[in-house]
Amino acid sequence: MSEIPGGGIPRETRDARVSNAGDGQAIPVAAPTTAALEAHLAPYAAHASRSRGRRHPEPPPAARTEFQRDRDRIVHSTAFRRLEYKTQVFVNHEGDLFRTRLTHSLEVAQIARSVARNLRLNEDLVEAISLAHDLGHTPFGHAGQDALNACMRDYGGFEHNLQSLAVVDELEEHYGAFNGLNLCFETREGILKHCSRENARKLGELGERFLQGRQPSLEAQLANIADEIAYNNHDVDDGLRSGLITIEQLAEVELWQRHYEAALAEYPHLEGRRLVHETVRRIINTLIVDLIDATTRNLARHGPTSLDDVRAAPPLVAHGEPIATQAAALKRFLYKNLYRHYRVMRMASKAQRVVTGLFNAFTGDPRLLPPDYQAADAAHQPRLVAHYIAGMTDRFALKEYQRLFVMDEN
C-alpha cells in the first residue's frame, strides 16, 4: 500500500491493524472506517461515504469501502472472466500473444490508478469503472458490435456501453437478493460513457447528465481517457507484432518517432521487441505525465471543491493541446494503416457474418436457443438474442456458428 500523500491506507490505520499483544496473538482491532480509508482524497474526488447508493439497498461492507466492494464484485463476475477470450482487433485464434479485452481492461485500470493517485482521486472507483467498461462488448471487437447493432436496428439498436450497464444491472446472476451486481451509482455512471438522449430518458437519474449537459465524476472522465491511452499504444504494439504495420510507417507519427529516437539514443544496441516495448512505455509515460499536468491546471483554473462542482464544470480530465494533437495523429494512423488493413478487414468481415448468421438463426427459430433465452413474449426475443450473442467469447461464437451451419461428419 502507498502512504499519504500518495494514496492508500493511512499509516496509523495500517499499523493499528497489525499490532499485537506481545504473545503472538493479534489484538482484535476494528476495521478502518470509510472515512479513514478515504482521508487522503481531494474534496472534488468521489467519496464512497457520499455515494448516491445502490439500486437495491444493502448493509455497508465491514472492512472495505462501497467502491472496493464494487471492484471486487466485478472481478468475480462471469462477464469479467469471459473477457479473456474476447479480442480487441485480432480474432482470438489468430495468435496467443495479442491483447484481449481482459488484458486491455487490466492495463486501463493500471493507467487510471496511477493518474488517480497523483490527483488524489478515488483509486477504487476508477479501478472499478476501468475493469467494468468492456463487460458488454461483443465477441470479435468492434466488428461484432457493428454487426449486432445492424441486426438490432429495428429493435432499439445495440451499444456496448448500454450492454455493459445491462450486465451489471440485470444479466449477472450471482446474488440471492437481486439480479446483476448491484453496483453504486457512481460506478454505473462511469460505465455509461455514451448515451443517446432517447436512451437517457429511459435511465432516470443515471441518464440525467446526458439530458442536462453535465459531467460525470473525475474518476469516470479519467477511466475514459485511460482507455484511449491503453488501446492506442497497445494496438501499436500488437500491430507491429502481427506485421500489419511497420516501424518505417510509424516514422510519420511524431509521438512515436520522438520516443523511438530517444530510446535508440539511450540504448543504441537495442532492437526488435525490446526496442518497441521501450518506445511504447515512453509514450505511455509521456501521456500519463501530460494528463496529470494538464488536469492539475484545469482543476486550478476552475477550482472545484466538491463533486457537484465537477459535474457543473466542463470536462476537466484532459491532455494539454500539443499532446492531444499528437495522440489524435497516432489514432488517425492506426485507423488508416491497422484497422483498415485488408487482413483486419477480412477478419472483420468473417466476424460480421458469424454474428449476423447467429442472430438471424436465433430470431428465426428461438427453439435453437437455450431455454433461458427463449422469450415468452415474441417482442422481447431480439433483445434476448442480442444478450446471448454479446455474452459469447470469440471461440464460443465460432463453435456455435459451426454447430448451426456446418455439417461435420465427426
Secondary structure, 3 states (H helix, E strand, C coil): CCCCCCCCCCHHHHHHHCCECCCCCECCCCCCCHHHHCCCCCCCCCCHHHCCCECCCCCCCCCCCHHHHHHHHHHCCHHHHHHHHCECCCCHHHCCCCCEHHHHHHHHHHHHHHHHHHHCCCHHHHHHHHHHCCCCCCCCHHHHHHHHHHHCHHHCCCCHHHHHHHHHHHHCCCCCCCCCCCCEHHHHHHHCCCCCHHHHHHCHHHHHHHHHCCCCCHHHHHHHHHHHHHHHHHHHHHHHHHCCCCHHHHCCCHHHHHHHHHHHHHCCCCCHHHHHHHHHHHHHHHHHHHHHHHHHHHHHHHCCCCHHHHHHCCCCCCCCHHHHHHHHHHHHHHHHHHHCCHHHHHHHHHHHHHHHHHHHHHHHCHHHCCHHHCCCCHHHHHHHHHHHHHCCCHHHHHHHHHHHHCCCCC
